[in-house]
Amino acid sequence: MRIMGLDLGDRTIGVAVSDLLGVTAQGVETIRRSKLELERLRELIRLYEVGEIVIGLPRNMDGSMGPRAEKTLEFAKRLSEDLALPVRSWDERLTTVAAQRSLLEADVSRAKRKQVIDKMAAMLILQGYMDSRRARE
């Protein structure tokens, strides 16, 4: 089973999935937030045979949880109940910054960066989670 990584934003959800061995993360797409977001996530879960979801938890720099983190935990709980899959949170501090830096270093245009930043952040969240799991094994 694959693992799905999510970067939850106010307007979009970045989506990434692992390879079958759980070693590498690949960005899949960016979903616009709407009433259909859950249905699209269900489709991707079926398509990629996902057995677990990791969602980025936007903690404050001091580690505390603010309103965005609370909203993310509420979304994760609803997702777990609706999809009947384990949903884990992963500290996502600075993942968007890292994604932005990588895209700038690759000389990706501003318009293109805007299109891919969320799925790249999801990829970094998922990769960090998988690397951490492997380090504990």
Summary of the structure (lengths in Angstrom):
residues: 137
radius of gyration: 14.2
end to end distance: 17.9
largest distance: 40.9
contacts: 428
relative contact order: 0.23
helix: 49%
strand: 26%
